């Protein structure tokens, strides 16, 4: 039997982490206000589609998040076992004819809609050896709720303790039960319950989920996405090129349509 990991932190460490998180939220709010003021002064050159308008709002959220993230973090960014070097959950064969990267946030409603639109087809393509897919979970919507980074951390915990297949099942359950941006939001016990439903061992995942064991890694994933020019979720890359579709149907077609 595998030994249990002792990942519980002391009360002092938890209190310090909570204080840092509160300070980070305050800085995020200030950054968001500054970004909003700049947005009001800027002139729009063209009308945006409804999807583009929401993406534009998310840019402000993401900009505020990364402004405070780049101030520095003293949390370790140790990666979960099985994660890619680019902060992703990878499924499929390396030699698959098509490679897809999905930047996502488990609180983002458009990410949930994209999953509903293309999830089953993408799973079938991976199973058939046609596609290699990498899911990169980001904490873009932390300003709205802690559920955003908590869900990304929970995915990392499940990947670390239970492997990619169980992590993918957990990933899908997060979208199957995605909360509204206005809440209510699932708590740690619910995240643990979904992890167990996906096939993880409760004793293995509960400490890491409750203690945000991979919080530093999740933050680092967000910073890396910012440096790569990712400004909203979902953002999809197919064979290294960003999909520029304006609708979810267009993005889905690029993901599971014929290989060019």
N, C-alpha and C positions, 0 to 999 in steps of 0.2 A: 504494500500500500504506500502511495506517495506521501511524503511528509507534508504537513500543512505549513503554509507560509505564515510567518508571524509578522503581519503588516500593520497591526494596530499601532497608532501613534499615541503619544502621551497627550493628556488633557492640555498641557501647555502648548504643545506643537499644534494641536487642533485649534486652540484659541488664536494662536499666532497666524495660522493659515486663514482662519475666518476673518481676522482683522485685515490681513492683506487683501482678501477678496472684497471686503467692504470699501477699502481705499481705492481699489481698482475700479469698482463701480462708480465711485464719486468722480474719479478722473475721466471715466468714460462719458458721464453725463456732461461734464464741462467740454470735453472734446466734441461731443455731439452738438452742443449748443453753438460752438464755434463753426462747425461744419454747416449747420443749418443757416447761420448768418451769411456765410459765404455763398451758399446755394441760392439764397434769396437775391443776392446782388448779381449773380451770373445770369446771362441771357441765354435762353434755350434757342438753338439754331433750327430745331425741327421738332415736330410732334412725335411723341413716343407712343408706341403701342401700349396697351394695358400691361402686358408683361414687362415691357421696358420700363414703364413708370414704376412698377413695384421694385424692379431690379435697381432703379435709380435710388429709391428710398433705402434699399439695403446697402447701397454703396456708402451712404452716410453712416449707417450703423457700423459697417465694417471699418470705415475710415476711423471712426471714433475708437473702435476696439483696438485697431493696430497702433493708433497713436499712443495709447497708454501701454500696450504690450511692448512697444519698442523702447519704453523707458527702462526696461530690464526686469528680469525675474530671477529670484534666487532659488526657485524650485527646480529639482533635478528633472532632466528631460530624458531619463532612461526609457528606451523603447520597449514595448511589449514583445515577447517572443513571437516570432512569425510575422512581424510587421515589415513592410518594405522600408528601404532607406528614405523613401519620400512620404512616410507617415501614412501608409495605406494598408488596407486589407486586400490581398491579392487572391484572385480565383482564376483558374484556367491554366492552360499550358503556355510556356514561354514562347513556343514556336507557332502559336495560333496566328492565322492570317490577319486578324484584326486586333488591335490593342485599344482599350478604352479606359480613360480615367474619369471618374465622377467626383467632383468636389461637391460636398453636400453638408447640410446642417439638419439634424433630426427634428428641429422645430420649424424649419422652412416649409411653408405649405406647398410651394412649387416643387420642392424636392419630393414631397409625398405624392403629388400628382404625377410627377415623372415616374416614380416607382410604380404607381398603379397602372400607368400607361404602357410601360415597357419592361417591367420587372420579370414577368414570366417568360417573355420572349428572350430576354437577356440570359436568364438562367438556362434556357434550352440551348442557346448558342454556345454558352460556356461548356455545357455538358457534351455538346457535339464536337468540341474542339475547334470551333470556329472563331471564338473570341476569348481574349484574356482581359479581365476587367479588374480595375483597382479602385476601391472606394476610399476616399480621403475625407473623413469626418472632421468638420471644423466647428469652432465655437463662435460663429459669426453673430448669432442672435443672443449672446449673453446679456446684452442690455435689457432684453425683454424678460428673460428668465434664466436662472441657473440650470434649467433643464438642458439647455443647449450644450454647455461644457460637460455636464454630468452624464448625458447620454453618450457623448463622444468618449469620455473616460470609461464608462461602463463597457462600451464596445472593445476598448483596448484591454480591459481586465479580462473579458471573456476570451478574446484572442490569445492573451498571454497564458491563461490557465487551461483553455479547452480546445484551442486550435481554430483554423480558418473556417471549417465547415460549420461548427457550432456558432462561431462568431457571425457567419452569414445568416444563419437562422435567427439569431438574436437581432441582427440588423433588420431583417424583414419584419420581425415582431414589433420593433420600434415604430416602423411605418404603419403597420396594421393597426396600431393603437396610438397613432400620433395625436397629441393634444392640439387644441386651438392655441394660437398665439396669445389669446386672452385667458388661457387656463381653463380649468384647474390643471396643474402639472403633476405627473407621476412622482412619487417620492422614492427614496432609496429602496424601501421594501418592495415596491412594485418593480423597480428595475431588477432587483435580485430575483423576484418571482419569474419575470420574463426570461432572465438568463437561465434559470433552472428549467423552464419550459422548453428552451432551445436546446437543452442537453448538458448544461454546465452543472457542476457540483456546488451546492450552496455554500458549504464551508470554504470552498476555494475562491469564490467570487465575492462573497459579502464583505470581507475586510477591505478589499481594493475598491469596491464601489462606494462604501461608506466613507472611506478615508481619502477618496480622490487620488488613488495611488499614481495615476498617470496624468495628473493635472498639468505638470510641467511639459510633458510630451504633447498634450493637446494644445497648449499655448504655442509650443514650438511649431506645431503643424499649421496653426493659423498664421504665424509669422512667415513661414516658408511660402504659404499660399499667397500672402500679400506681396512678397518679393517676386513671385512668379507672375504678378499682374492679375491675380484672381480678385475680382471686386464684388461678386455676387454669387449666390447659390440658387439653383444648381448651375455649375459650369462643367461642360463635358468636353473632353479632348478625345478625338479619334485619330489614332496613328500620329499623335503628337500635335495635331492641329485643333484649335478651338472651334467647336461647332457654333456657327453664327445664326442658327435658326431662330426665328422670332416667336415660334409657337412650340408647345411641348410635342405636338405631332411631328414637326420638322426635326426636332432634336432626336426624338425616338427613331425616326426613319434613318437618320445618320448613324445611330447606334446599332441597329439590327438589320438595316437594309443591305443590299449586295455590297461586297467589298469592291472598291474602285480600283 
